[in-house]
Amino acid sequence: IVQGADDWLLEKQAAYKGEQYFQKIEENAIYLTECFDGMCQTVARLLHDGKPTIQNDQFLSQYLNAVRNFYGRKHLDSYLTYVQTGSFPKAKSGEADSFFAALNQMSPAAMGYDIEPLDGEMQRNRYEGFRKMRQSGDRMRYMDELEFTCKFMQGGLGTGFYFMQVFYKLNGFARSARFVPTRTVLEVARGRMKLWTGIFLGVVRPQA
């Protein structure tokens, strides 16, 4: 997880320079945050609803890739516009499906994947900090925050994949939280995944 997060950032630093690098990191900070939220939703859905029914490692990998692309692109343009301008345009209908069409890929829904958000809400407050830091004019501080976010969320995707593998390999986890309110399951899953990502990346020290 640590190596993957480090390598991701190093690849971007090698491939882009100056303003292009800034734009790419800003976009990816939002994209990866949304991908991570999708992974949290997926873990919560498995614990609460028992979905998806994971057939094998290949299915799990394909499913999580669809989750990542769907969540990462669903509201990306709207969130990015909000961070850059302070305005919050309504997401265009079919925006995520258009993204998949451009890649000549089927959308998750067309593939039979049920990955709609459990909370079904856009979270503009999630990026209020980004918007304020961008407006402050302190580019170095903002860049540090973006790079940290990218690295953390990239690590979080690895954590989520690990969680799903464990839940898939070990029996008894699917629908184990079915009597707990959906939002509670999602909040706990999100909190635990952030905690373990922080531990893996050395940001959080586990108590003795």
C-alpha positions, 0 to 999 in steps of 0.5 A: 500500500505504501509503495503503491501510493509513493510510486503513484505520486512519483510517476505524476511528478516525473510526467508533469511539470509546472502548471500542468502538474498542479492541474493534474494533482488538483484534479486527482485529489478530487478524483481519488477522494471520490474513488475512495468514497466509492470503495467505502460505499462498497465495503458498507454495501457488502456488510449491510446488503451482502452485495455484490456476490463475489464469484472469484478474484477476477470478478472482485478486481473488475467490480472494484475497477468499475466502482473506482471509475464510476465514483471517480468520474460521477461528480468530478467536473462539478466538484472541480468547478466548485473548488476553482470558482466557488460555483457548484453546477449541477452534474449533467445527466449521464455524465459518468456514462459518457465517460465510459462511452468515450473509453469504449467501455460499458457503464457499471449499470450496463455490466449489471453492477449495482453500485449506486451510492448508499447515501445518494448525496453530493458532498460539496462540503468535502472540498470546502477546505480545498476551495478556501486554500486555493483562494488564499493564494498560498500555492505551496501550502495548497500543493502540499495538501493536494499531494498528501490527499492524493497519496492518502486516498491512493493508499486508501484504495489499496486498503479498501481492496484488502478489506474486500479481499478479506471479506470475500475470502472469509465467510460470514461478513456479507450482511453481517451488519444488516440490522444496523442503519445503513448510514451507521455502517457507512460511517463506521466503514469509512472511519475504519478504512481511513484509520487503517490507511493512516496506520499503513502510511505511517500517518497514524500511530496505533496505540500500544 
